[in-house]
C-alpha cells in the first residue's frame, strides 16, 4: 500500500481543504508528514539550511591538541536523549553524507520520541534534510522551553545512502512500519508503503541508495528494496545477530566474531571462519580475526560472497589489541589500546592504495569508549561514549602526515 508523504508547500498544487489547512506543523519552517496520521506531529524542514547551521566542529572540551567535536544546534533540550550517527560513501570510498540523529533513550524503540535528525552534505557542510517527531521537550520558537505534547504515538527514523534518503515510519494507530526512499532533492515528495515489519524495528536502521535494512531488538533483521523485490526478514542461524552493514543491495549482520549475509530466501549465510567487524567502502572490505597472540586485520576486494571474500583476503597487519575498524578516503583505520577501558586509544590509518604509508592519532579518552567511524581528509572521526554519564558525541582527531 502506498501512502503519499505530502510535505509540499500549499500553493504548489491543489488547494487544501479547510480541515487540512488547520493542521500545521508545530515548528515554523517545517511541514507535516500527513501520511502518518492527523494527530502525528512528525514534520520535515522546508529549507534545512535555514533551520540549522552548517556542519560545525569546535575544540574539544578536554583541550587535547588536534581534537574537535561536533557542535549540533538542534532544538531538543532536557530529558534522556542519545546521539546516533550514520555515514554514506561514494563509489570511491569517500564519505559524502553525515546523518545526526538525536532521540529519546527508551527500551522500546517505537517510543523513542521526541526525535530530531539532520543530514549534512560533507563537501559543503550544508544541511540537506531534517525531520522532527514528537513535541515534548522541543524548545518553543521564542526559546522559552518546551511546548505542546505528543497526542498520539508516531515515530520516524531516517537512514542514508550517498544519493538517496530512506525513511522508516510508524504511523499513528499502526503497529507495523511503513518505508520509503527518494533522492535528496525529492525527499519532500517520497512515498511510503506499508510493510509487515514490527514497529520495534525502529531500533536501528542502515541504508544504501537502493536498499534499507532495519533491526528489531530481538535480533530479527528486515530488508526492504524499492525495485519491486519482496521484503525479506530473518533471525540469525541459532544465534542472535546484529545489523552491521548495508552495501549496495546486500545486508550483513554479525555475531560472536562471525559475519552473515541476508539472502533473498530469508536465510543467513556465513563465511567459512571468523570475520569480525566487517567494514566496506570504495570496493574494499576489511575485518579482523583472532591470531595466536592478539588479532589479524585482513583486507580484500569486496564481493558479497563471504566465502570468496575470505579466500581472497590478504593480511594487513597483526595487532596486540583492537577496538574497531573503519574505512574512508582511501585509508583503513585500525584502533587499539594497550590495556583496559579508559586508556589511550591508538589509531593507525593504512593506505589502501598499497603504497605502504601510515598515519597515526592518539586519543586521550579517560572515562569514555571511542568507536572509530571513518577517515575524512586529514581526520579520523570517532563516536565517543562517556562511561560516567552516557554522553555520546562526534569527535574528530588530526592524523599525522603519511
C-alpha positions, 0 to 999 in steps of 0.5 A: 500500500502506498501512502503519499508523504505530502510535505509540499508547500500549499500553493504548489498544487491543489488547494487544501481543504479547510480541515487540512489547512488547520493542521500545521506543523508545530515548528515554523519552517517545517511541514507535516508528514500527513501520511502518518496520521492527523494527530502525528506531529512528525514534520520535515524542514522546508529549507534545512539550511535555514533551520540549522547551521552548517556542519560545525566542529569546535575544540574539544572540551578536554583541550587535547591538541588536534581534537574537535567535536561536533557542535549540533544546534538542534532544538531538543533540550532536557530529558534522556536523549542519545546521539546516533550517527550514520555515514554514506560513501561514494563509489570511491570510498569517500564519505559524502553524507553525515546523518545526526540523529538525536532521540529519546533513550527508551527500551522500546524503540517505537517510543523513542520520541521526541526525535530530531535528525539532520543530514549534512552534505560533507563537501559543503557542510550544508544541511540537506534534510531534517525531520522532527517527531514528537513535541515534548521537550522541543524548545518553543520558537521564542526559546522559552522551553518546551511546548505542546505534547505528543497526542498520539504515538508516531515515530520516524527514523531516517537512514542514508545512502550517498544519493538517496534518503530512506525513511522508516515510519510508524504511523499513528494507530499502526503497529507495523512500519511503513518505508520509503526512499527518494533522492535528496532533492525529492525527499519532500515528495517520497512515498511510503508503503506499508510493510509487515515489519514490527514497529520495534524495528525502529531500533536501528536502521542502515541504508544504501541508495537502493536498499534499507535494512532495519533491526528489531531488538530481538535480533530479527533483521528486515530488508526492504528494496524499492525495485519491486523485490519482496521484503525479506526478514530473518533471525540469525542461524541459532544465534542472535545477530546484529545489523552491521552493514548495508552495501549496495543491495546486500545486508550483513549482520554479525555475531560472536566474531562471525559475519552473515549475509541476508539472502533473498530466501530469508536465510543467513549465510556465513563465511567459512571462519571468523570475520569480525567487524566487517567494514566496506567502502570504495570496493574494499572490505576489511575485518579482523580475526583472532591470531595466536597472540592478539588479532589479524586485520585482513583486507580484500576486494569486496564481493558479497560472497563471504566465502570468496571474500575470505579466500581472497583476503590478504593480511594487513597487519597483526595487532596486540589489541583492537577496538574497531575498524573503519574505512574512508578516503582511501585509508583503513583505520585500525584502533587499539589500546594497550590495556583496559577501558579508559586508556589511550586509544591508538589509531593507525590509518593504512593506505589502501592504495598499497603504497605502504604509508601510515598515519597515526592519532592518539586519543586521550579518552579517560572515562569514555569508549571511542568507536572509530567511524571513518577517515575524512581528509586529514581526520579520523572521526570517532563516536565517543561514549562517556562511561560516567554519564552516557554522553555520546558525541562526534569527535574528530582527531588530526592524523599525522602526515603519511 
